Each structure stands twice: as structure tokens, then as C-alpha cells.
Amino acid sequence: MQTNRLLINEVNLGTRLNHAVSDDRRGEFALLLAMLSDDARDMAQFNLPDSLKDTESRLRQQFELPQSQALLANIAEVALTDNSAAFHQQGMSAFHLQQSLTPEALVIRGQDSIAMNAVLNNCDPITLSRYRGELNPQIGMEDILHFADQVVAQRSMADLMV
């Protein structure tokens, strides 16, 4: 009779834990908790079918999500979708409907990587132009005169004026 009381399954685990807490039986409570698995994969609701190999596609199928949108790298190459007119004319619900029918681009970052964009956002316009090759420095280091050479040139010009 005593052994039947010790057998436990998932159905009466909750009531056994509640009784252990209410009757101040710490040992039984600790034993019941120790028998539970820490691994979430052992629980039935977290097991996914093994037929799909890709984790992303398994999760998309489980949560019934649509395919992800492609990221846009360069604005000039693709005609952009602009759903802002639907929002301004008909409101938020019309915008959501238009967004689901013809989605806008998710990310527009240009030709540079994300890290380089973070650096370039902190640069002044001249540095940006130099990085993109739009502006070449007009004075090179070899063209800059040393201070002593400048003084000699000024003295020679002063001597010519006198």
C-alpha cells in the first residue's frame, strides 16, 4: 500500500507538490523537483518533427509564419514600395493591409557593412566624400612647405620688394 503512494506520474505531480508544500514536507518536495528534467527538449510541447532539417523552416512551419522578406542592399537597383500614402489617406488598418499585400523593404543599408555604416554615420561630410572617392585631397603631404622654407620664401619676397 505504501509503494502505491510513492508512484507518481505527470497527472498527479502538481497535487503532490502542492501537498508537500502545504504539509511542510521539504524532503518530498525536493525529491519531486529533483526528478524533473532540466532539459526543455524532454517536454512534449517543445519537440519538433524531425522531417525538417533547417531550424528556421521548422519554426516557420510550427508558428505558421510567412517566408521572410529579402533585404535590400542598394536603393538604386530596385523600385521601392511606399505604403505611406495608404496610411495618410485611409489610416492604420489600411496601411497594415497594404503592408501585408505589398511589403516594403526591411533594411536599406547601402554598399557598406553595418559596422562601417556605424563608423561613417559619425564622420563629417568631407570624410564621407573622401571615403566614397568623390573628393580627392588637393594638397598632398609633399606639397606642404616646412615652416623654415616658408620663412625663407617670405624673406626673399620681402627683399625683392625693397
Backbone bond lengths (Angstrom), bond angles and torsions (degrees), N, CA, C in turn:
res aa  C-N    CA-C-N  psi(-1)  N-CA   C-N-CA  omega(-1)  CA-C   N-CA-C  phi
1 M - - - 1.440 - - 1.524 111.28 -
2 Q 1.312 115.53 -38.19 1.454 120.70 -179.74 1.527 110.89 -66.94
3 T 1.342 118.66 -34.08 1.459 121.08 -178.13 1.517 111.49 -69.96
4 N 1.340 118.00 -29.87 1.457 119.97 178.39 1.530 111.63 -67.38
5 R 1.296 116.87 -30.66 1.457 119.87 179.06 1.515 111.49 -71.98
6 L 1.336 117.11 -28.48 1.455 120.02 -177.14 1.523 112.08 -81.87
7 L 1.337 118.36 -22.53 1.451 119.89 178.67 1.527 108.67 -68.39
8 I 1.305 115.01 134.94 1.459 118.66 -175.98 1.525 108.69 -140.14
9 N 1.298 115.65 144.45 1.461 120.24 174.16 1.521 108.23 -132.02
10 E 1.346 116.56 -174.78 1.455 120.58 -174.94 1.523 113.06 -67.34
11 V 1.332 115.89 -24.26 1.455 119.37 -176.14 1.524 111.19 -69.97
12 N 1.328 117.22 -45.13 1.459 118.88 -176.76 1.526 113.65 -102.86
13 L 1.341 117.88 14.40 1.461 120.22 178.77 1.526 111.14 -65.62
14 G 1.339 116.95 -42.39 1.461 120.17 -178.90 1.513 112.34 -62.47
15 T 1.332 117.17 -43.65 1.470 119.37 179.88 1.518 111.45 -68.93
16 R 1.340 116.71 -35.23 1.463 119.05 178.32 1.526 110.78 -66.44
17 L 1.320 116.57 -39.62 1.474 119.50 177.26 1.526 110.61 -65.48
18 N 1.322 117.35 -40.94 1.467 120.77 179.12 1.520 111.37 -63.89
19 H 1.336 116.94 -43.67 1.468 119.49 178.43 1.518 112.05 -65.78
20 A 1.324 117.47 -37.10 1.464 120.27 178.49 1.525 110.72 -64.02
21 V 1.330 117.17 -37.57 1.460 119.99 179.00 1.520 110.49 -71.64
22 S 1.338 116.86 -45.22 1.467 119.44 -176.67 1.528 112.57 -69.36
23 D 1.333 118.00 -31.45 1.466 120.85 179.78 1.519 112.66 -91.13
24 D 1.339 117.50 4.34 1.464 123.67 177.83 1.530 111.32 59.50
25 R 1.348 115.73 44.95 1.466 120.96 176.24 1.532 107.20 -103.64
26 R 1.293 114.84 87.26 1.463 120.74 -175.23 1.529 112.61 -67.67
27 G 1.289 116.63 -37.32 1.462 120.23 -178.83 1.518 111.59 -63.48
28 E 1.337 116.72 -45.92 1.461 119.83 179.53 1.532 110.76 -65.60
29 F 1.325 116.84 -40.44 1.461 121.36 178.43 1.531 110.49 -60.38
30 A 1.338 116.85 -45.31 1.461 121.07 -179.95 1.523 110.89 -65.97
31 L 1.338 117.38 -38.56 1.458 120.87 178.90 1.523 111.29 -65.30
32 L 1.329 117.15 -42.90 1.464 120.33 179.34 1.530 111.06 -64.26
33 L 1.325 116.91 -41.11 1.465 119.66 178.39 1.527 111.67 -68.26
34 A 1.333 116.98 -34.05 1.459 120.39 179.95 1.525 111.60 -68.53
35 M 1.324 117.02 -27.81 1.462 120.13 179.71 1.525 112.39 -76.66
36 L 1.325 118.07 -16.52 1.454 120.35 179.08 1.528 109.68 -73.84
37 S 1.308 116.32 146.90 1.460 121.29 -179.44 1.527 109.15 -84.38
38 D 1.321 115.79 140.09 1.463 121.05 176.30 1.515 111.82 -83.19
39 D 1.301 117.33 -17.76 1.458 121.31 -175.03 1.519 109.76 -83.25
40 A 1.312 117.00 121.23 1.465 121.68 -178.97 1.523 111.72 -67.45
41 R 1.346 117.28 -22.30 1.457 119.28 -179.62 1.520 112.46 -70.26
42 D 1.326 118.12 -16.60 1.461 120.86 177.60 1.515 112.11 -76.22
43 M 1.319 117.74 -16.31 1.459 121.27 -177.70 1.525 109.46 -86.09
44 A 1.320 116.90 139.99 1.461 122.45 -171.30 1.524 112.41 -63.77
45 Q 1.314 118.57 -35.72 1.463 119.41 -175.89 1.519 112.44 -70.73
46 F 1.331 118.99 -14.11 1.456 121.16 179.79 1.518 112.83 -102.64
47 N 1.309 118.52 1.08 1.458 121.07 177.16 1.514 109.57 -82.95
48 L 1.311 116.09 128.78 1.454 122.02 179.06 1.525 108.72 -107.36
49 P 1.325 117.97 154.31 1.462 119.23 177.71 1.527 110.78 -63.48
50 D 1.321 116.35 142.27 1.460 121.16 -176.95 1.518 112.87 -84.46
51 S 1.338 117.66 -0.99 1.463 119.61 -177.97 1.521 111.95 -67.35
52 L 1.328 118.04 -29.71 1.462 121.20 178.41 1.520 109.84 -93.27
53 K 1.297 116.87 133.18 1.455 119.99 -177.04 1.527 112.52 -92.24
54 D 1.314 117.98 -33.14 1.451 121.89 -177.22 1.525 110.08 -83.41
55 T 1.313 117.17 129.78 1.459 121.65 -178.57 1.521 111.37 -64.28
56 E 1.323 116.46 -41.80 1.468 119.44 -178.71 1.528 111.15 -63.27
57 S 1.309 117.00 -43.73 1.469 119.15 179.84 1.526 111.26 -68.88
58 R 1.339 118.00 -33.37 1.475 120.04 175.81 1.520 110.95 -63.44
59 L 1.324 116.10 -44.22 1.460 119.36 -179.56 1.527 111.25 -68.99
60 R 1.327 117.01 -37.23 1.467 119.39 176.44 1.518 111.21 -62.42
61 Q 1.336 116.82 -38.60 1.453 119.71 179.10 1.533 110.73 -71.02
62 Q 1.318 117.37 -40.48 1.459 120.32 -178.28 1.521 111.68 -65.69
63 F 1.321 117.63 -42.66 1.459 121.13 -177.57 1.525 113.16 -95.02
64 E 1.337 116.71 4.98 1.454 123.53 176.63 1.528 111.89 55.20
65 L 1.327 115.58 51.98 1.455 121.95 -179.49 1.522 110.28 -98.50
66 P 1.348 118.16 148.78 1.461 119.76 175.99 1.527 110.41 -73.82
67 Q 1.317 116.12 170.29 1.464 120.63 177.39 1.530 109.78 -66.17
68 S 1.312 115.76 149.70 1.460 120.08 -177.15 1.525 110.50 -73.35
69 Q 1.330 115.54 153.72 1.453 121.08 178.69 1.521 109.47 -79.54
70 A 1.297 115.46 146.30 1.457 119.63 176.36 1.527 109.51 -73.66
71 L 1.315 115.75 145.20 1.459 120.42 178.84 1.517 109.51 -81.90
72 L 1.298 115.77 143.49 1.457 121.82 -178.61 1.518 108.61 -98.86
73 A 1.328 116.93 122.59 1.461 120.46 -176.78 1.516 112.65 -93.65
74 N 1.335 117.80 -33.38 1.455 120.14 -176.14 1.526 108.61 -137.93
75 I 1.314 116.74 125.92 1.464 121.69 -176.84 1.522 110.94 -67.71
76 A 1.308 117.56 -33.48 1.460 121.14 -173.67 1.524 112.80 -69.66
77 E 1.329 118.40 -24.21 1.457 121.14 -174.64 1.522 113.28 -81.42
78 V 1.324 118.63 -27.55 1.464 122.11 -171.95 1.521 109.38 -123.75
79 A 1.333 115.52 142.21 1.471 119.54 173.80 1.529 107.97 -73.36
80 L 1.316 116.97 126.03 1.458 121.74 -175.25 1.520 111.60 -84.69
81 T 1.328 115.21 149.06 1.454 121.93 175.05 1.519 107.71 -96.63
82 D 1.318 117.35 131.32 1.455 122.10 -179.55 1.526 108.51 -123.37
83 N 1.321 116.69 108.87 1.456 121.87 -178.67 1.526 112.56 -98.15
84 S 1.310 117.84 11.18 1.457 120.45 -176.96 1.531 112.19 -68.76
85 A 1.331 117.23 -29.61 1.469 119.70 179.58 1.530 110.65 -64.15
86 A 1.323 117.41 -36.84 1.466 120.47 177.99 1.520 110.56 -64.37
87 F 1.324 117.00 -37.19 1.465 120.15 178.69 1.527 110.91 -67.71
88 H 1.327 117.43 -45.29 1.462 120.72 -176.70 1.525 112.46 -70.02
89 Q 1.320 117.53 -33.27 1.457 119.77 -176.37 1.525 113.05 -89.11
90 Q 1.356 117.76 -38.18 1.459 119.52 -170.88 1.518 114.63 -122.11
91 G 1.318 118.83 -7.23 1.454 120.34 174.87 1.523 113.90 103.50
92 M 1.331 113.80 -174.81 1.453 121.64 -173.06 1.528 112.75 -67.78
93 S 1.335 117.86 -41.12 1.463 119.41 -177.80 1.526 111.26 -65.79
94 A 1.327 118.06 -38.03 1.457 120.97 176.79 1.522 110.94 -66.80
95 F 1.336 116.57 -36.14 1.464 119.78 176.94 1.523 110.84 -63.67
96 H 1.343 117.74 -44.88 1.465 120.97 179.03 1.522 111.14 -62.08
97 L 1.328 116.81 -39.80 1.460 120.36 177.98 1.524 110.37 -64.44
98 Q 1.328 117.14 -46.15 1.457 120.67 -179.96 1.521 110.96 -65.54
99 Q 1.315 117.33 -36.16 1.463 121.95 178.90 1.523 110.98 -65.49
100 S 1.331 117.40 -36.99 1.460 119.37 178.43 1.521 111.69 -75.50
101 L 1.331 117.72 -28.96 1.467 120.37 178.37 1.525 111.93 -78.06
102 T 1.318 116.35 -49.24 1.468 121.41 178.78 1.524 108.19 -130.24
103 P 1.316 117.74 89.08 1.469 120.30 -175.52 1.518 112.58 -69.52
104 E 1.330 114.24 145.84 1.459 121.21 175.48 1.522 109.10 -79.71
105 A 1.311 116.45 168.54 1.458 121.38 178.37 1.522 109.97 -67.49
106 L 1.326 116.23 142.22 1.459 120.25 -179.23 1.524 112.29 -80.44
107 V 1.320 117.35 -48.67 1.456 120.95 -174.98 1.523 108.73 -132.12
108 I 1.309 115.97 131.06 1.458 121.36 173.89 1.519 105.59 -124.29
109 R 1.320 116.53 107.84 1.456 118.59 -176.24 1.512 113.41 -123.12
110 G 1.319 118.60 -5.93 1.451 120.67 177.62 1.508 112.44 82.35
111 Q 1.322 115.90 -159.30 1.456 120.71 -173.83 1.518 113.19 -85.38
112 D 1.309 118.63 -13.77 1.461 121.78 -176.56 1.525 110.66 -92.63
113 S 1.324 115.11 158.84 1.459 120.13 177.15 1.525 110.09 -72.68
114 I 1.316 115.98 169.15 1.462 120.60 -178.39 1.527 111.08 -64.04
115 A 1.319 116.43 -40.55 1.470 119.72 179.98 1.523 110.89 -65.29
116 M 1.338 116.70 -41.09 1.465 119.54 179.28 1.522 110.79 -67.74
117 N 1.344 117.98 -36.20 1.464 120.30 176.24 1.519 111.34 -62.69
118 A 1.326 117.00 -38.43 1.469 120.02 178.24 1.525 110.60 -62.75
119 V 1.329 117.14 -38.72 1.468 120.68 178.60 1.522 110.49 -70.58
120 L 1.344 116.99 -44.49 1.464 120.61 -176.91 1.522 112.43 -67.78
121 N 1.327 118.08 -27.09 1.463 120.53 177.45 1.520 111.94 -66.18
122 N 1.325 117.19 -21.15 1.461 121.00 179.82 1.526 112.59 -96.38
123 C 1.326 117.92 2.63 1.466 121.64 -177.89 1.528 110.95 -94.72
124 D 1.332 115.01 157.91 1.457 120.38 176.57 1.531 109.15 -79.17
125 P 1.345 118.94 165.63 1.475 121.44 -177.22 1.522 114.41 -60.58
126 I 1.323 118.22 -33.18 1.470 120.06 179.99 1.522 110.57 -67.40
127 T 1.327 116.95 -41.96 1.463 120.49 177.89 1.522 111.05 -64.91
128 L 1.337 116.68 -39.09 1.467 120.34 176.29 1.521 110.97 -61.40
129 S 1.327 116.62 -43.10 1.467 120.38 179.81 1.517 111.25 -64.83
130 R 1.319 117.04 -40.25 1.465 120.27 178.14 1.522 110.76 -65.29
131 Y 1.332 117.85 -39.84 1.460 121.12 -179.92 1.523 111.02 -64.82
132 R 1.304 116.63 -39.43 1.463 120.49 -178.43 1.530 112.53 -82.47
133 G 1.316 117.86 -4.89 1.450 121.61 177.87 1.509 113.81 82.31
134 E 1.320 118.01 13.39 1.459 121.39 -179.49 1.514 112.03 -83.37
135 L 1.323 117.65 -21.73 1.461 121.72 -176.20 1.521 108.36 -130.20
136 N 1.302 116.57 124.22 1.452 120.90 176.04 1.516 108.77 -101.10
137 P 1.299 117.69 139.16 1.475 118.56 177.85 1.531 109.67 -64.97
138 Q 1.322 115.51 130.61 1.463 120.32 -175.48 1.522 112.10 -81.15
139 I 1.302 116.13 -28.64 1.463 119.75 -178.99 1.516 107.62 -113.29
140 G 1.316 115.72 119.61 1.457 120.00 176.69 1.520 110.25 -87.92
141 M 1.300 116.74 171.74 1.460 120.64 -179.68 1.533 110.67 -67.27
142 E 1.322 117.04 -28.87 1.470 118.74 -179.30 1.529 111.21 -73.97
143 D 1.334 118.31 -20.19 1.461 121.58 -179.08 1.526 113.10 -84.73
144 I 1.311 117.33 -15.82 1.463 120.25 -178.72 1.529 108.98 -79.22
145 L 1.334 115.54 124.40 1.461 120.74 -179.76 1.526 110.10 -80.63
146 H 1.289 114.15 146.15 1.456 119.76 174.33 1.525 108.56 -69.84
147 F 1.321 117.06 155.06 1.460 121.47 -177.76 1.527 111.83 -58.84
148 A 1.308 116.27 -40.60 1.478 119.87 -179.86 1.527 110.74 -64.16
149 D 1.355 116.00 -38.70 1.464 119.43 177.97 1.528 110.79 -66.54
150 Q 1.321 117.08 -36.03 1.471 120.30 178.07 1.522 110.68 -65.36
151 V 1.321 117.27 -40.87 1.463 120.99 179.66 1.530 109.88 -64.42
152 V 1.341 116.59 -42.80 1.473 120.25 179.53 1.527 109.77 -63.17
153 A 1.332 117.91 -40.89 1.467 120.78 179.70 1.516 110.88 -66.03
154 Q 1.330 118.29 -38.59 1.460 120.62 178.66 1.517 110.78 -67.09
155 R 1.322 117.75 -39.01 1.485 120.25 179.71 1.534 110.25 -65.90
156 S 1.350 114.91 -39.47 1.478 117.02 -179.19 1.524 110.14 -67.97
157 M 1.334 117.48 -35.71 1.470 120.15 176.99 1.520 110.30 -69.04
158 A 1.320 117.52 -36.67 1.474 121.24 178.26 1.510 110.71 -66.50
159 D 1.339 117.77 -38.01 1.460 122.05 179.62 1.520 110.49 -67.40
160 L 1.341 117.04 -33.31 1.449 120.35 179.83 1.528 111.01 -71.33
161 M 1.301 117.74 -30.96 1.454 121.79 -178.79 1.520 111.32 -75.24
162 V 1.267 119.31 -29.08 1.449 122.06 -177.43 1.473 112.78 -82.08
